[in-house]
Amino acid sequence: MIIVSVTGPSMPEAFNQIASSVRYADIFELRLDLLPDTDVRAAIRATRKPVIATCRPVREGGSFEGPEVDRFDLLQRAIDAGARYVDLELDAWTPGRRQLRSRVSRLQWIVSHHSLGSYPRRVDVLYKSMMRTGAEVLKFAYTAEDAWQIKAAMEFLALARGDGKRALAIAMGEAGEASRVLYKVFGGWATFACPERGRQSAPGQLPASALRNVFRAHERTTRTKVFGLVGNPVGQSKGPYIHNVLYRRLDRDAIYCRFRVDNLPRFMKSFEGVLQGCSVTVPHKQAMMRLLSQVDPDARRLGAVNTVVRRATGYFGANTDASGALDAIEGKLLVAGKRCLVIGAGGAARAIAGEAIRRGATVCIANRTLARARSVARALGAEWTTIDGIPSFKPEILVNATSAGMWPDIDVSPVAAIPDTVHLAFDAIYNPVMTCFLEKAGKQGIMTVTGVEMFARQAVEQIRLFTGRKPLTTDVKRLFVAATRDPVQDSRRYIPDTRPGP
């Protein structure tokens, strides 16, 4: 069940939100605290769907500041106008049920609690308190600072599932995004989404169209295999708009989410038994290796992994960055016998440099911190230099494997000038596609290779490792282009799905 929160604040805006979201919503929530001049009856009639009446007080993250009696009066108006559900906070349950009256037997009650402070420790205690109210639906929301904290939502929903109780549990904020997507995987009854044309009612909400068309969250079950991107930042990743579409096309019951993770060991422990595999991005490509039971020899040699798959013996790590990048470069210029300089000393830099050496290039590592460059170069058998020392190496291939120029800092380049010896410039960044670094190279008449080429090639191999089936590189690139325009509406346009819909 996808619940779309109508937030207004004006009635025309509320009606616009309803009209634009009705095809995606199973239920609408009227946030009466955000709709000060609401014609409740007209709004409920416009939805053509069941409606939850909510008037959230400031103490639980809402906007209503008046006395409780006035708040209950607003809820009563919604009940009288035909609302199917009423959301009452746990601390207002007793007085609210005394004052509010329903003239129809089908009205159902939601008891909710919003924890806006520290991470909730005793989920079981809260759950028992909410169960004692006798409400038909339990709702628990809290703020997550790290994706491992989605664990509290999983624990809450596991308790409800054991009792056969309808429940919602949401980790608010960007770090909790996956809790909204995986609600049915965890056994939840519903999830909340923002309208297509309107503001979020809580941080981290996704548009209802993304939940339905891209993630297909409403179709998932506890048997769905969970994959995702692990790193920080992850908010601008196009991965969900590519992986999820291709999983469906490849007939796999699998879902791909974004996990914003700072504490990697805690995340992997919290999601043990849930996470079937993941893409790994900065800053965890090297740290992830210490948490795996098995690592591919090539990835071990390179010192970094970007792909993790769960096997019978534990998690297995591989590196698809290396071959993806070099295959992209060699689509235009063979590296054997060439002088290749890699800017950066992180996981991506190690992978690209190591693979370039394996294919016969003479490689130099450049980094702002010379000690880091020296350390990586010695491990791989390469040369090293500072950023200022790049021209002295006389590189023929110049690779940016840093985050310099990544969105939102799109006007940044890893180098002030590109040496005249360079024949090809490659940037591992794919957002934006044409970075400041590549624009600079293009103006000098240098061949350029974008991060999209690397992304597509490494994604093909990742999906093969995740699903056992290999998509076409051209399909991945088409989906990427679509995702940069309109990820929700365009993501499936380029790969026709002839299977009947739900």
Order of alpha helices (4+ residues) and beta strands (2+ residues): beta-alpha-beta-alpha-beta-alpha-beta-alpha-beta-alpha-beta-alpha-beta-alpha-beta-beta-alpha-beta-alpha-beta-beta-alpha-beta-beta-alpha-beta-alpha-beta-alpha-beta-alpha-beta-beta-alpha-beta-alpha-alpha-alpha
